[in-house]
Amino acid sequence: MKADVTTLDAETSGSVDLNEAVFGVSPRADILQRMVTYQLAARQAGTHKTKPRGEIAGTTKKFGRQKGGGGARHGNRKSNIFIGGGKAHGPVPRSHAIDMPKKVRALALKMALSSKTAAEQLVVLEDARSKDGKTGSLRQQLSKLGIENALIIDGPEVDENFARAARNIACVDVLPAQGINVYDILRRDKLVLTKAALSSLEERFK
């Protein structure tokens, strides 16, 4: 599978071979959905909490008379039936992460890459570097390439000037190769990979 390589100045710079085992997999919506659920669940902080009866500060002195009060006999006001009392069966800090086999996660990433390739939404860049780190200059370059909503993946390290320039462009995310993930690929219209990113992906799925 061939893919044309372009530069940030919208000039052709040859072509590269895309691995069929990575970019030619038939996508399955159920696998992609499971992976997105897996990522979003792991992202939740899980810090929600309410105080049970044992954590409420208050006296345990019996209030009211034993008889003649017209109601039940209570030992203290920390019970969950009183205002200011504890919460019965409330949320506690916990992890929302779910399990997913490593092979399924790898397959989901291949399917996400393949879906962008099949939809002709994959762009291969020679490199992602900015000389001046100016947002305006990079926005003009991306506009020439028809890129308005995209995830840009570079090699093991992202060029500092390029990352700074892209930081203020809406709907454009920049990640190193090790940060590529299914959720970010699917939430953007286009996927932009540098040649260094392709090399990293080949090593990853070797």
Long-range contacts (C-beta under 8 A, 24 or more apart in sequence): 1-117, 3-117, 3-122, 3-124, 4-124, 5-124, 5-125, 5-126, 5-195, 6-123, 6-124, 6-125, 6-126, 6-145, 7-125, 7-126, 7-127, 8-125, 8-126, 8-127, 8-128, 8-129, 8-138, 8-141, 8-142, 8-145, 9-141, 9-144, 10-141, 10-144, 10-145, 13-126, 16-124, 16-195, 16-198, 18-117, 18-198, 19-202, 19-205, 21-110, 21-205, 22-110, 22-113, 22-114, 22-201, 22-202, 22-205, 23-110, 23-113, 23-114, 23-117, 23-122, 24-114, 24-117, 25-107, 25-110, 25-111, 25-113, 25-114, 26-111, 26-114, 27-111, 27-112, 27-114, 27-115, 27-118, 28-111, 31-104, 31-107, 31-108, 31-111, 32-108, 32-111, 32-112, 32-115, 32-182, 32-186, 34-100, 34-104, 34-108, 35-100, 35-104, 35-105, 35-108, 35-109, 35-112, 35-182, 35-183, 36-182, 36-183, 36-186, 37-98, 38-97, 38-98, 38-100, 38-105, 39-181, 39-182, 39-183, 40-183, 41-96, 41-97, 41-98, 42-96, 42-97, 42-98, 44-96, 46-93, 46-94, 46-95, 46-96, 47-93, 48-91, 48-93, 49-90, 49-91, 49-92, 49-93, 50-87, 50-90, 50-91, 51-86, 51-87, 51-90, 52-86, 52-87, 52-88, 52-90, 53-78, 53-79, 53-80, 53-85, 53-86, 53-88, 54-86, 55-86, 56-84, 56-85, 56-86, 58-84, 106-205, 108-182, 109-180, 109-181, 109-182, 109-185, 110-205, 111-182, 112-182, 112-185, 112-186, 113-185, 113-191, 113-201, 115-186, 116-185, 116-190, 116-191, 121-189, 121-190, 121-191, 122-190, 122-191, 122-192, 122-193, 123-147, 123-150, 123-190, 123-191, 123-192, 123-193, 124-192, 124-193, 124-194, 124-195, 124-198, 125-152, 125-192, 125-193, 125-194, 125-195, 126-194, 126-195, 127-159, 127-194, 127-195, 127-196, 128-152, 128-154, 128-158, 128-159, 128-162, 128-174, 128-192, 128-194, 129-159, 129-161, 129-162, 130-159, 130-161, 130-162, 130-164, 130-165, 131-161, 132-161, 132-165, 133-160, 133-161, 133-162, 133-164, 133-165, 134-165, 135-165, 135-166, 135-167, 135-168, 135-169, 137-165, 138-162, 138-165, 138-166, 138-169, 139-169, 142-169, 142-172, 147-172, 147-190, 147-192, 148-189, 149-188, 149-189, 149-190, 150-188, 150-189, 150-190, 150-191, 150-192, 151-175, 151-184, 151-185, 151-187, 151-188, 151-190, 151-191, 151-192, 152-192, 152-194, 153-177, 153-179, 153-180, 153-191, 153-192, 153-193, 153-194, 153-197, 154-194, 154-196, 154-197, 155-194, 155-196, 155-197, 155-199, 155-200, 156-196, 156-200, 177-201, 177-204
